[in-house]
Amino acid sequence: ATAATLLTCKGKGVLATGYESSQGFVVKAGSHAVAESVPSMQQHVRGMFELRQELIGNGVLAAEASGYRFSQDYVFTSPSTAAAVVLGRSANGRIEWKDAQGRTLKDLQAQEAAA
């Protein structure tokens, strides 16, 4: 199997790295997440909001001066959930996660399907 393409998710001064695996979408240790989630996150994507709170509570997201840092690799059920936790808002992971060339996960998946 080829090594998974390393993808990045950027926003509001944070940078997270991750990749797709057979288990789900893995966000790597050392990735950053925003300090505050937007107020609408709790209303519109409650499950993602609650997961974010849970990860803060159990130390997977460790508090730092500028926000949170992933203390370990963490497997999310989807790239969108991973992006939402990183960005603190509802997010479409297929567009938020990009490779080194700036291609979105959506582009990469389409390419793979065509191959």
N, C-alpha and C positions, 0 to 999 in steps of 0.2 A: 504493500500500500504506500502511496506517496504521502509525504508529510503534509499535514493540513496547511492550507494557506493561512498565514497569519494576517488577521484583519484588525483594523483600528476603528475606534469610535471616539470622536472628538466633540466637545461642546463646552462652553463657558469655562474655559481654562482647565478642563480635564481631558485626560487621554487614557483610554483603556485599550488593552490588546486582548484578542481572543481568537478562537477558531472553532470550526464545526467538528464535532466528533460523533461517533455512533451513539453516545449517551445523551448528547444534547449540544448546547452551545457553551463552550468553556471560556470563562473570562480568567485571564492569568493573574497570579499573585503579583502585586506591585502596581496593578491598574488603579486608576483613580476614579472616584465618583463624586458628583457635586455635593456640597454641604447641605443644601436645602432642596427638597422636592417642591415643585410648584403646587399651589393649593388645589388646583383642579385634579391633580393626580389621585388624591384620596377619593374624589367623587367618581371620576370616570374610569380609572383602571385600579380599582380597589385591591384586587389580588396582587398586582405588581407593587402597589404602595405597601401593602402588608408584608410582602416578601422583603422589601427593602428595609422596613423597620425590624423585621426578624433578623436579617443579616447584620444590622447594626447592633442589635441586642445580643447576638451570640458571638460577636467579635470577628465574623468573616469580613465585615467592613469595619476597619479600625479608624477611629477619629484622628485627624491630623489638623494642623492649623488651617489649611485651605479647603478641607473637605474630608473625604474618606479614602482609604486605601484598602485594596483587597489584601488580606493577610495570607490568603491561600488561593489556589486555583478553585474556582467554583463552577459547577455545571448547572446551567439554566435549561429549562425545558425548551426555550426558543430564543433566537437572536433578538426578537422584539422585547422579550422580558429582560434579557441581559442589557439591552440598550436603555430600557426604561429605568432600570435600577441605577445605571451609570449616570444617565442624564437627569434623573429625577422628574421625568415627565413621560407621558404617553409617547411611544416611539415605534416607528416601523423599522425593525432590525434589518430588513432586506435592503433598506436604503441607507441606514445610519452606519452600518459596518462596511468598511472599504479596504481594499488591498493597497499595497505600496504604490500602485499606479493610479490609485483613485477610482478604481472600478468598484461598483457596489456589489454586495453579496447577490443581489438580484441579477446583475449582469453576469456574474461568475456562474450562478446556477443555470442561467439561460444558455451560457456557453457550454457548460458541462452536458446539458440536456441535448444540445445540438451535436456534440462530439460523437 
